[in-house]
Each structure stands twice: as structure tokens, then as C-alpha cells.
């Protein structure tokens, strides 16, 4: 009976895999992706978020039914604060101007605009034709137009570069609009305003384009306080800086597997994960984005989701933002053990705690301890230790009579019921206790304290099984809270922290039609709501538990849909709420599917970690190059060796410093 059930479940799962839309995008040899428009059904529109230290822009782009291009920009300047100065208090303006619509060729508007290709590589680039004729009944001629759209890395500016080429054999006269428009946010609606938003063209005017030649012009959208000097912007320099930033990310923490889609999706995720850090007056703050969440930090998005990832990337500004976020949370420690606020907002001057205690102390302890171990800087770890210790004690004081942790809600903040004790909070606390026991050794805090944390973790693990272990909808998995009788996506959480007692039934439940949808895991069985964060936690847990076969099929499906489908190129937040915004920390969770799932890397000290490779049967190898952490940069290679796998660690010069041959799925202790 069990085999029949699993067969039916597999068939249904495969059917779900087949629900993917036809791919719209294709991968390029240089790492980007392209949409060849002539192969598409029109119209088609999408958007992408791009960010820099002082700006973020959601660029809405697409190709209309007549093959013309459309573009709009919703731009946020997080450090230009508006009233009320709250979570969503960054200056936001919509700029739909399109300089191309005003171009005249030989005194007339082009007869037709034909988009040929759209490209994404951390920038948005568009190739199109502008068709025209000198006189009636003359052959239709064309100019070639290529535009590149991107945010500045370190200025409050959105930039666009346009190259207009004349491929014909006759000179052509063009008129490019010369525009300068300003919007002024009134002083009474701003914290330190008035604020001035400026849209302008650069190098416009009347031009003669010789046969075979081209002209270059630009547009910029910038914002400043009215009392500040206007910025001097060199778009070419800004483009070089943006390209250099992307190149740095793509040249570190490099995934190499036989599956190009996974490699490329991983590379793209690194962009979104790392670009969304803002230089606030409260220091660098990583922000989720989505036109709402900037110049602020959350216990889940930052402390739990992305901060444990940053040391592996080797991006100094990312590590700085992680340390800064923990400093902000530490400001709210108190002797009465009242909850730390869920979110520190408005550049660090205020906070939000509207959902009460969401289990934030467990999230912070989990993330801070993992970060401290991987970052491997004793001075930083010593600074973070009081926060970790306080959060652990907060959770200990919240343990109920059944031995699990009480909290008012969870990270979904009451959108779905979570009871008064939920599976997620206790699981994160369990992992934090283990990490704390490792940190005790590195900080010289004694074996007694380390042993205490380790013992507390083991007791909590037993209580998680007793309290949450249950048969839900026919699966011997977990109830999310007392009284929960409907499957929830977060039953995957124990798998991500090394609790595999109910792994088979839990994985069957995750991949059952009750939870798995065309867009990954439904938040709750029977509901259309999905959040990519739970799908990515689920996939990480499935791989960590050793279910590589099914895990890989679903990962391939999910990655293909997000990278090459109709909503690209990053993981998204939620649907229907917020309509699948490109929130940043979800991209870090995608990378962690590989780092902690397929490779099974778990920090245990400043120069030590365990690795539990889960090499899929259809692969002969998987590598992560230029991994940072534990005081080093190194490569991790997992290579099939007959019926076993060989795990090789190489230093930054390519020399092997560890080589072990083990059965696939075996945990290996490593010191570097």
C-alpha cells in the first residue's frame, strides 16, 4: 500500500513539474540571460528590482502587441525620508518618461519600433530597430538602438545609456529630446526636505549620424535634498562601477555543476542578495526591498535568512551590514527580558513590533551564532556573544510545560495561525544552542557552558518530537502548533537544522499535491498563498536529509521557472500578497540550498566545519569555487569515485589541503 501511495504521489509530482510555462528566456555564454522577442507571444511584461547604496528601482519593462518597448521606473531613495518616518518612509517616485518616444528621424517619428532582444545580467539591456523612410514610397530604412538601464552602486541615481547606430549607407539626421524635469517633495512631507527629483537627458539635441556611425546619449533620474548641490553624473563611470560590482560577485562563491540552469540561477541570486544594502545614517543596512522595506532590518530577513550567508560570499560590505544589524538588535537587550523588536526602522532611529514576539530572539540567536562561526573573527564573535547569550536566555525563559518555546506569532505575523508555540521558533532555538556550544570553545567560555547548551539542545530536540510530532492529513510529520490539523510548509524547518526523525513522511508531505504547487510550496494545504522562502527552506532541508533524487527534480523545476520563465530572474517573496516581488533575502536562501543542502556545510568553529555531500545520482561532480569563511578562501570539490564520493578542499592557490573518500551522504569533519 505504501509503495502504491508513493507511486501515485510521484506521478502527481511529475504532473506538477509539467505545469511550468514555456521558457521565455535563454542563457547566454557570458552568464546573462536573453529574451529573443521574435520567438515570443506578445504582449509580455515583467519587472526587475535593482539596488545600490542610496537607491532602489523596480523597472517595469515589456514588449507590447505592436512590438514596441515599454518602460517605467518606480524608484525609492531610502535615505530621503518622508513623513511619517516609518518602515515605508523612503522617498518614492514613478518615472514613466521614455526619451525614445520623442526621437525624430529626418523630421518625423519612426514609422515602427521593433524590439529584437532584451537582456539581463545585473543590468537591463534592450536591442531594437527604429524604422523610417525619407519619403513616401521609398524603402523602409532603420536605425539600431541599444539601451542599458541600471542603478548606480554608490549614488542616488538611476542611469540609462542609449547607443543609436546608423547601419545604412546614407547620413541620417536625428533629433533627441533635451529634457530636464523636476519634482519637489514639499518640506512639510519630508524629514529634512524639500527633496528634489530630477529626470534629465544628457547629450541630446540635433545630430547627424554618418553612415556606419553612432551617437550616444543618456538619461538620469536622481534625487537630493534641495539644500545639497546637484550631483555631477558620469553615466559611463557608473556603468563601469555596476559592471565591476557584478563581476566581483560572479567571481566569488562560484557554483559548478553539470546543470547550467542551476549554476546561472545561483549566479543571479548572488546579485540580488548582495546589492540591496543601503548606507544609512545608522550604518549599512541590508533591506528586503520591494518598494517598501529599506533602511531597516528584520529578525527574519536579515538575522536569520541572509546574515549566515554573507561570510561565504566574501563581500566585505555584506559582512559589515550583518555585524551592524546585530549591533542594532543588541541595543534592545534588557534586564527584564522583554522581546527585542522584530524590526529596526528609519535608518535605525525607530522600531516596529506590531506582531509582538514572533520568535525573533530565536531568529537572531540562530543567525548571529552561525555568522560568528563562519566569519571567524574572534573580536567580532566576542562582540556578538552577549546578544547571542541574551537571546538564548530569552528563549529558555519562554519554554512551556511541554518543553518548547512560546511566542505570540511567527515570521508570517498572523497571516496564518501559529498558536502560542510554533515549530519554527523551537527549531531555530535548537540550532542556535548547538552553534552556541561550538562558540563557547572558540571564545574560551569553558566546557561546562558548552555542555549546558548542548544538553539543552538535546532535551529540546526530544520535546520537539513529543510536542510537534503528529499525523497530519495522513502523514507522520509535524503539526505546526497545538491544534493544527492542516499541512503547513514550515514542517520543513526541522530538516534544515539536522532533525531527521520524521524525514520520510515530511518529505512526502512537502512534495504531495496537498502542498506542492506550480510555484513551489503552498503556505498551507488548500490555500493558494505561497512564499518562496518556505520553498527554499524546504529544498534545503530535503537535500540535507539525503533525498537528492526528488529534491533535484523539484529544484531544477523551480530554478528553471524563476530564471527562464515569465517572472525572472530571481526568487520572489509572496503571492497573492505583494505579487511576487524580488525581495533580496530570498536570493540568499536560494544560495543556501546549495551551501547547506547539497554540500551540507555546517560551521562548527572558526576554522572547522562539517560537510555532508549529497551528490545527485545523475551528477559525477559538483564544486563550489572561491568559498570564503573560516579565515580562508577555498574550493570544495565533490567527485564521484566508484560507489563513493571524494571530497577535496583546495586552498586559494588550488593546492589540496584535505582529501577524503566517503560514502555519499556521510558527514565529514574538516579543519582548515
C-alpha positions as a printed Julia matrix, in Angstrom:
672×3 Matrix{Float64}:
  0.0    0.0     0.0
  2.83   2.37    0.89
  4.56   1.78   -2.48
  1.31   2.44   -4.32
  0.89   5.7    -2.41
  4.42   6.79   -3.21
  3.93   5.94   -6.9
  0.74   7.99   -7.04
  2.48  10.83   -5.22
  5.38  10.7    -7.67
  3.04  10.78  -10.68
  1.2   13.78   -9.26
  4.5   15.47   -8.52
  5.67  14.93  -12.08
  2.41  16.38  -13.29
  3.11  19.47  -11.19
  6.55  19.69  -12.75
  4.93  19.78  -16.16
  2.91  22.87  -15.25
  5.87  25.14  -15.99
  5.25  27.85  -18.55
  7.3   27.61  -21.73
 10.64  29.28  -21.23
 10.76  32.86  -22.45
 14.42  33.45  -21.65
 17.62  31.72  -22.75
 21.02  31.54  -21.08
 23.98  33.32  -22.66
 27.53  32.05  -22.82
 28.75  35.01  -20.74
 26.41  34.32  -17.82
 23.48  36.6   -18.62
 20.06  35.65  -19.94
 18.3   36.92  -23.05
 14.75  37.11  -24.32
 14.64  36.85  -28.11
 11.4   38.65  -28.78
 10.56  37.18  -32.18
 10.16  33.78  -30.51
  7.53  35.09  -28.07
  3.81  35.54  -27.84
  3.16  39.24  -27.31
  2.45  41.27  -25.32
  4.68  40.26  -22.41
  5.69  42.43  -19.45
  7.72  41.89  -16.29
  9.72  43.88  -13.77
 13.06  43.61  -12.01
 14.41  45.31   -8.91
 17.93  46.78   -8.91
 19.6   48.45   -5.97
 22.62  50.46   -4.88
 23.77  52.01   -1.61
 21.46  55.03   -1.98
 18.74  53.91   -4.36
 16.5   51.06   -5.42
 14.4   50.84   -8.57
 11.71  48.47   -9.74
 11.96  48.68  -13.52
  8.76  47.66  -15.27
  9.56  46.67  -18.83
  7.97  44.73  -21.64
  7.12  44.42  -25.3
  3.69  45.49  -26.46
  1.5   43.76  -29.02
  2.86  46.03  -31.8
  6.46  45.02  -30.84
  7.29  48.38  -29.27
  9.13  48.6   -25.96
  7.58  49.94  -22.77
  9.41  51.03  -19.65
  8.52  52.56  -16.32
 10.51  53.09  -13.17
  9.36  53.1    -9.56
 12.31  54.49   -7.68
 12.95  54.67   -3.94
 15.59  56.81   -2.25
 15.68  55.16    1.2
 17.72  57.86    2.94
 15.48  60.72    1.79
 12.89  60.24    4.49
  9.26  61.29    4.27
  6.63  61.85    6.96
  5.52  59.68    8.66
  9.07  58.39    9.05
  8.16  54.72    9.31
  9.01  51.45    7.58
  7.82  52.71    4.19
  9.21  56.18    4.74
 11.64  56.41    1.82
 11.02  58.92   -0.97
  9.3   57.1    -3.87
  8.52  58.47   -7.32
  7.25  56.89  -10.53
  9.07  57.98  -13.68
  7.46  56.74  -16.89
  9.21  59.12  -19.31
 10.71  57.39  -22.33
 13.15  59.51  -24.3
 12.89  57.13  -27.26
  9.25  58.06  -27.82
 10.38  61.62  -28.55
 13.11  60.83  -31.08
 12.57  62.18  -34.6
 14.41  60.82  -37.62
 14.61  63.07  -40.65
 11.99  65.26  -39.02
  9.45  62.56  -38.35
  8.68  59.98  -35.68
  9.83  56.49  -36.66
  7.24  54.5   -38.57
  7.74  51.49  -36.34
  9.73  50.26  -33.36
 10.73  46.59  -33.31
 12.29  45.07  -30.19
 14.69  42.28  -31.03
 16.2   41.25  -27.71
 16.05  42.01  -24.0
 18.98  41.02  -21.81
 19.52  40.72  -18.05
 22.9   40.44  -16.34
 22.51  42.67  -13.31
 21.57  45.37  -15.78
 18.65  45.59  -18.22
 19.66  45.95  -21.88
 17.4   46.25  -24.91
 18.14  45.94  -28.63
 15.59  47.33  -31.09
 15.12  48.85  -34.52
 13.62  52.23  -35.32
 12.21  52.02  -38.83
 11.77  55.11  -41.0
 11.73  56.31  -44.62
 12.86  59.58  -46.19
  9.86  59.95  -48.44
  6.72  58.08  -49.28
  7.12  55.01  -51.48
 10.81  54.85  -50.62
 12.21  51.67  -48.98
 11.89  51.46  -45.22
 15.24  52.1   -43.54
 16.3   51.52  -39.98
 18.45  52.71  -37.13
 19.67  50.32  -34.46
 19.16  51.31  -30.84
 20.69  49.63  -27.8
 19.87  50.84  -24.3
 21.23  49.83  -20.89
 19.33  50.57  -17.65
 20.81  50.23  -14.15
 21.22  51.72  -10.69
 24.37  53.45   -9.51
 26.35  51.46   -6.96
 27.09  54.41   -4.65
 24.97  57.4    -5.73
 21.24  58.15   -5.58
 20.95  57.86   -9.36
 19.22  55.63  -11.89
 21.11  55.63  -15.2
 20.33  54.81  -18.81
 22.73  54.69  -21.73
 21.49  54.76  -25.34
 23.55  53.97  -28.43
 21.87  54.86  -31.74
 23.6   53.34  -34.78
 23.17  54.0   -38.47
 23.89  50.75  -40.35
 22.9   52.23  -43.73
 24.93  53.89  -46.47
 23.46  57.4   -46.13
 23.82  60.02  -43.4
 20.78  60.43  -41.18
 19.65  63.44  -39.15
 18.03  62.75  -35.79
 16.57  64.9   -33.04
 16.94  63.58  -29.5
 14.84  65.32  -26.83
 16.7   67.6   -24.45
 14.73  67.28  -21.25
 15.1   68.39  -17.65
 12.12  67.85  -15.35
 11.94  68.27  -11.62
  9.57  67.08   -8.93
  9.81  68.69   -5.48
  8.61  66.89   -2.37
  7.3   69.57   -0.03
  9.18  70.32    3.17
  6.1   69.56    5.26
  6.04  65.99    3.91
  9.74  65.32    4.34
 12.07  64.81    7.3
 14.9   67.02    6.03
 13.48  68.38    2.78
 12.32  69.71    0.47
 13.57  66.87   -1.74
 14.2   67.36   -5.45
 13.84  64.57   -8.02
 15.4   65.33  -11.4
 14.88  63.5   -14.69
 17.11  64.69  -17.49
 18.69  63.73  -20.77
 22.4   64.15  -21.46
 23.91  64.76  -24.92
 20.55  65.17  -26.61
 19.79  67.6   -29.43
 20.07  67.56  -33.2
 22.61  65.08  -34.51
 23.91  63.87  -37.84
 24.74  60.17  -37.79
 27.09  59.33  -40.59
 26.69  56.05  -42.45
 28.09  53.29  -40.27
 28.48  55.62  -37.28
 26.6   56.05  -34.0
 25.73  58.59  -31.32
 25.48  58.07  -27.58
 23.11  59.84  -25.22
 21.93  59.24  -21.66
 19.14  59.82  -19.18
 19.43  60.01  -15.41
 16.95  60.1   -12.55
 18.43  61.47   -9.34
 17.21  62.84   -6.03
 18.71  65.06   -3.34
 17.85  67.44   -0.57
 17.16  70.86   -2.03
 19.92  72.39    0.09
 22.52  69.98   -1.36
 24.44  70.53   -4.57
 23.19  68.78   -7.67
 25.19  65.66   -8.49
 27.64  65.59  -11.36
 26.92  62.23  -13.01
 29.13  60.41  -15.5
 26.97  57.53  -16.75
 29.92  55.71  -18.33
 31.71  55.65  -14.99
 28.55  54.48  -13.25
 28.14  51.69  -15.8
 31.72  50.57  -15.24
 31.16  50.53  -11.46
 27.98  48.49  -11.76
 29.67  46.0   -14.08
 32.64  45.73  -11.72
 30.35  45.07   -8.75
 28.56  42.26  -10.6
 31.86  40.85  -11.8
 33.18  40.72   -8.23
 30.13  38.77   -7.08
 30.27  36.39  -10.01
 33.97  35.77   -9.43
 33.43  34.6    -5.84
 31.41  31.69   -4.44
 31.08  30.06   -7.86
 28.78  27.05   -8.27
 29.85  24.48  -10.86
 27.58  21.52  -11.55
 26.59  19.67  -14.73
 23.36  21.72  -14.74
 23.91  25.13  -16.35
 20.49  26.41  -15.26
 21.32  25.86  -11.59
 24.75  27.44  -12.0
 23.26  30.5   -13.67
 20.36  30.86  -11.22
 22.91  30.71   -8.38
 25.0   33.46  -10.03
 21.95  35.69  -10.46
 20.82  35.11   -6.87
 24.16  36.48   -5.67
 23.39  39.81   -7.35
 20.03  40.36   -5.7
 21.25  39.08   -2.33
 24.18  41.47   -2.17
 23.07  44.62   -3.99
 20.28  45.52   -1.55
 22.42  47.12    1.18
 21.86  50.79    1.99
 24.29  53.25    3.52
 22.06  54.73    6.22
 22.99  57.11    9.0
 22.7   54.04   11.22
 25.37  52.25    9.17
 24.94  49.76    6.32
 21.55  48.04    6.44
 20.57  45.18    4.21
 16.93  45.64    3.19
 14.42  43.29    1.58
 13.27  45.87   -1.0
 10.01  45.55   -2.91
  9.34  49.33   -2.81
  8.56  49.05    0.91
 11.38  47.66    3.03
 14.53  49.8     3.08
 16.85  51.47    5.59
 15.58  48.91    8.1
 16.31  45.38    9.3
 14.2   42.42   10.39
 14.99  39.46   12.62
 13.95  37.01    9.91
 15.11  38.53    6.59
 18.44  39.79    7.87
 19.41  37.93   11.05
 18.02  34.53   10.04
 17.97  34.38    6.24
 20.89  36.34    4.81
 23.43  37.04    7.55
 24.58  33.39    7.8
 25.2   33.53    4.03
 27.32  36.68    3.87
 30.66  35.24    5.11
 30.61  32.59    2.37
 30.25  35.26   -0.32
 33.3   37.23    0.74
 31.67  40.61    0.09
 33.06  42.9     2.8
 30.12  45.32    2.7
 27.72  42.42    3.2
 29.61  41.23    6.27
 29.68  44.8     7.57
 25.91  45.04    7.18
 25.43  41.78    9.08
 27.55  42.92   12.01
 25.76  46.27   12.0
 22.35  44.6    12.09
 23.3   42.58   15.16
 24.56  45.76   16.85
 21.18  47.36   16.27
 19.32  44.39   17.74
 21.7   44.36   20.71
 20.6   47.91   21.6
 17.29  46.45   22.75
 18.58  43.86   25.2
 17.11  44.46   28.63
 17.25  43.04   32.13
 13.5   42.32   32.14
 13.81  40.1    29.04
 11.14  41.94   27.11
 11.17  40.97   23.4
 13.65  42.59   21.03
 11.63  44.41   18.33
 11.02  42.47   15.13
 12.3   45.35   13.01
 14.63  48.33   13.45
 13.41  51.01   11.02
 14.02  54.53    9.65
 17.83  54.23    9.46
 17.92  52.84   13.0
 16.12  55.65   14.84
 12.89  53.74   15.47
 11.46  50.23   15.57
  8.37  48.21   14.68
  6.94  45.49   16.9
  3.38  45.25   15.63
  3.25  41.45   15.64
  4.56  41.03   19.17
  7.11  38.33   19.86
  7.45  36.42   16.56
 10.21  34.2    17.86
 12.65  36.97   16.93
 15.13  36.07   19.66
 15.42  32.57   18.21
 15.96  34.02   14.72
 18.66  36.4    15.99
 20.48  33.76   18.06
 20.37  31.32   15.13
 21.76  33.83   12.64
 24.27  35.54   14.89
 25.84  32.29   16.09
 26.15  30.84   12.59
 27.53  34.14   11.29
 30.09  34.39   14.1
 31.38  30.87   13.49
 31.72  31.28    9.72
 33.06  34.83    9.8
 35.75  33.53   12.16
 36.83  36.84   13.67
 37.26  36.37   17.41
 36.86  40.05   18.19
 33.56  40.2    16.3
 32.39  36.97   17.91
 33.16  38.36   21.35
 31.12  41.45   20.49
 28.18  39.33   19.32
 28.3   36.87   22.2
 26.29  38.97   24.72
 23.47  39.25   22.15
 23.55  35.51   21.45
 23.62  34.7    25.15
 20.74  37.11   25.88
 18.6   35.65   23.09
 19.22  32.11   24.27
 18.23  33.05   27.8
 15.12  34.82   26.48
 14.06  31.6    24.76
 14.85  29.49   27.8
 12.52  31.67   29.84
  9.8   31.15   27.22
  9.8   27.35   27.43
  6.38  26.0    28.35
  5.47  22.96   30.44
  5.92  20.7    27.43
  9.46  21.97   26.89
  9.03  24.0    23.68
  9.25  27.76   23.13
  6.29  30.1    23.39
  5.86  33.07   21.05
  2.98  35.34   20.04
  3.27  34.52   16.33
  5.88  33.58   13.75
  7.52  35.38   10.84
  4.22  35.41    8.94
  2.96  37.81   11.6
 -0.51  36.38   11.99
 -1.29  35.91    8.31
 -1.7   32.22    9.15
 -2.3   30.76   12.62
  0.76  29.81   14.65
 -0.68  29.01   18.08
  1.23  30.01   21.19
  4.21  27.75   20.4
  5.25  27.01   16.82
  7.63  24.54   15.22
  9.8   27.19   13.58
 10.77  29.05   16.76
 11.75  25.91   18.67
 13.73  24.53   15.71
 15.72  27.74   15.31
 16.39  27.84   19.04
 17.63  24.25   18.88
 20.14  25.11   16.15
 21.23  28.24   17.99
 22.01  26.2    21.11
 24.26  23.9    19.08
 26.09  26.82   17.48
 26.49  28.45   20.89
 28.1   25.3    22.25
 30.67  25.48   19.41
 31.29  29.18   20.06
 31.97  28.52   23.73
 35.02  26.53   22.76
 36.32  29.24   20.4
 35.79  32.03   22.94
 37.24  30.12   25.89
 33.98  30.11   27.84
 34.54  26.67   29.24
 33.34  23.14   28.67
 30.67  23.45   31.35
 28.77  26.19   29.5
 29.26  24.46   26.16
 27.96  21.24   27.65
 24.96  23.04   29.12
 23.94  24.43   25.75
 24.47  21.05   24.11
 22.34  19.31   26.77
 19.59  21.91   26.41
 19.6   21.3    22.67
 19.17  17.56   23.07
 16.32  17.96   25.55
 14.64  20.45   23.23
 15.0   18.06   20.31
 13.18  15.37   22.3
 10.46  17.84   23.22
 10.05  18.98   19.61
  9.33  15.37   18.71
  6.88  14.88   21.58
  5.03  18.17   21.16
  5.01  18.72   17.39
  5.33  15.17   16.06
  1.91  14.19   14.7
 -0.04  12.59   11.89
 -1.37  15.44    9.76
 -3.56  14.66    6.75
 -2.22  11.09    6.67
  1.49  11.98    7.0
  3.51  11.16   10.13
  5.18  14.56   10.1
  4.72  17.62   12.33
  1.85  19.79   13.39
  2.93  23.41   13.2
  1.26  24.26   16.51
 -1.07  22.63   19.02
 -4.41  22.11   17.29
 -3.02  22.36   13.76
 -4.59  19.68   11.56
 -3.66  21.03    8.1
 -0.25  20.58    6.48
  1.98  23.65    6.6
  5.05  24.44    4.5
  7.15  25.1     7.61
  7.15  21.43    8.57
 10.42  21.51    6.6
 12.19  23.51    9.33
 13.46  20.54   11.39
 15.19  19.13    8.29
 17.21  22.36    7.93
 18.59  22.08   11.46
 19.55  18.41   11.3
 16.45  16.8    12.8
 15.61  13.89   10.52
 13.4   11.75   12.8
 10.38  12.19   10.53
 12.18  12.97    7.3
 10.49  10.39    5.04
  6.93  11.38    5.85
  7.82  15.06    5.96
  9.39  14.97    2.5
  6.42  13.01    1.16
  4.12  15.67    2.58
  6.16  18.53    1.14
  6.09  17.03   -2.35
  2.48  15.89   -2.14
 -0.25  17.69   -4.12
 -1.51  19.0    -0.79
  1.47  21.36   -0.51
  3.43  21.43   -3.77
  2.07  23.76   -6.45
  3.28  25.08   -9.78
  5.07  27.81   -7.81
  6.54  25.67   -5.05
  5.18  25.1    -1.57
  1.8   26.48   -0.6
  1.91  28.07    2.84
 -0.95  25.84    3.93
 -2.64  22.89    2.24
 -5.67  24.07    0.3
 -4.55  27.71    0.11
 -3.2   29.49   -2.99
 -0.74  31.62   -1.0
  2.94  30.82   -1.49
  6.16  32.35   -0.22
  9.4   31.34   -1.93
 11.19  31.42    1.4
  9.35  28.27    2.54
 10.04  26.54   -0.79
 13.74  27.33   -0.45
 13.86  26.19    3.17
 12.07  23.04    2.07
 14.51  22.26   -0.74
 17.48  22.9     1.54
 16.04  20.54    4.13
 15.22  17.84    1.59
 18.81  17.8     0.33
 20.26  17.9     3.84
 18.13  14.87    4.68
 19.59  12.95    1.73
 16.56  12.9    -0.6
 18.6   14.11   -3.56
 16.59  12.44   -6.32
 13.27  14.13   -5.75
 14.96  17.23   -4.38
 16.93  17.74   -7.57
 13.89  17.36   -9.83
 11.97  19.96   -7.89
 14.99  22.26   -7.62
 15.53  22.06  -11.38
 11.87  22.81  -12.0
 11.8   25.74   -9.57
 15.1   27.21  -10.84
 14.05  26.96  -14.48
 10.75  28.67  -13.72
 12.34  31.54  -11.78
 15.32  32.07  -14.12
 13.83  31.47  -17.57
 10.04  31.58  -17.22
  7.67  34.53  -17.18
  8.76  36.07  -13.84
 12.54  36.38  -13.81
 15.37  36.24  -12.83
 15.29  35.98   -9.0
 13.39  34.14   -6.28
 10.33  36.08   -5.2
  8.56  36.94   -1.98
  4.87  36.07   -1.91
  1.69  35.66   -3.91
 -1.02  36.93   -3.96
  0.28  39.36   -1.35
  2.81  41.74   -2.92
  2.59  39.94   -6.29
  5.94  38.15   -6.27
  8.32  41.0    -5.51
 12.05  40.39   -5.83
 12.83  40.63   -2.12
 16.55  40.3    -1.56
 16.96  37.77    1.26
 15.08  35.09   -0.71
 18.02  35.05   -3.13
 20.37  34.3    -0.23
 18.09  31.43    0.75
 18.45  30.08   -2.79
 22.25  30.04   -2.43
 21.93  28.31    0.93
 20.05  25.43   -0.75
 23.41  24.5    -2.24
 25.84  25.57    0.5
 23.96  23.9     3.36
 21.75  21.47    1.43
 23.63  19.76   -1.4
 27.08  20.39    0.09
 25.89  20.2     3.69
 28.34  22.76    5.09
 27.73  23.44    8.77
 30.12  25.7    10.76
 31.49  24.18   13.98
 34.37  26.55   14.76
 36.47  29.41   13.46
 38.49  27.05   11.3
 36.28  23.97   11.24
 33.06  22.8     9.69
 31.29  19.61    8.76
 30.37  18.78    5.21
 27.74  16.23    4.27
 27.85  15.92    0.47
 24.63  14.84   -1.23
 25.83  14.31   -4.8
 22.83  13.53   -7.03
 22.95  10.17   -8.81
 22.87  11.85  -12.22
 25.92  14.01  -11.49
 29.57  12.98  -11.42
 30.73  16.14   -9.69
 29.73  19.38   -8.0
 32.05  22.19   -6.97
 31.87  25.49   -5.15
 34.85  27.65   -6.03
 36.2   30.59   -4.04
 34.25  29.9    -0.89
 35.04  32.41    1.83
 34.84  31.78    5.54
 36.72  30.25    8.46
 39.56  32.69    7.85
 40.32  31.39    4.36
 39.26  31.28    0.75
 38.98  27.73   -0.57
 37.34  25.43   -3.11
 35.08  22.49   -2.29
 35.05  19.65   -4.8
 32.81  16.6    -4.6
 33.63  13.97   -7.23
 32.1   10.55   -7.79
 34.63   7.82   -7.09
 33.21   4.4    -7.97
 30.41   3.89   -5.41
 31.73   6.61   -3.14
 32.48  10.31   -3.38
 35.75  12.12   -2.95
 35.64  15.39   -1.01
 38.58  17.67   -1.8
 39.27  21.03   -0.18
 41.73  23.23   -2.09
 43.39  26.42   -0.89
 43.27  29.7    -2.81
 46.21  28.53   -4.92
 44.45  25.32   -5.96
 46.52  23.04   -3.73
 44.63  20.25   -1.91
 44.59  20.68    1.87
 42.15  17.86    2.56
 41.08  14.82    0.58
 38.61  12.26    1.91
 36.74   9.44    0.2
 33.44   8.51    1.84
 30.0    7.18    1.09
 27.7    9.8    -0.36
 25.75  11.48    2.46
 28.44  10.82    5.07
 29.3   13.7     7.37
 32.98  14.66    7.23
 34.7   16.76    9.91
 37.12  19.26    8.38
 39.68  21.72    9.7
 41.36  24.3     7.5
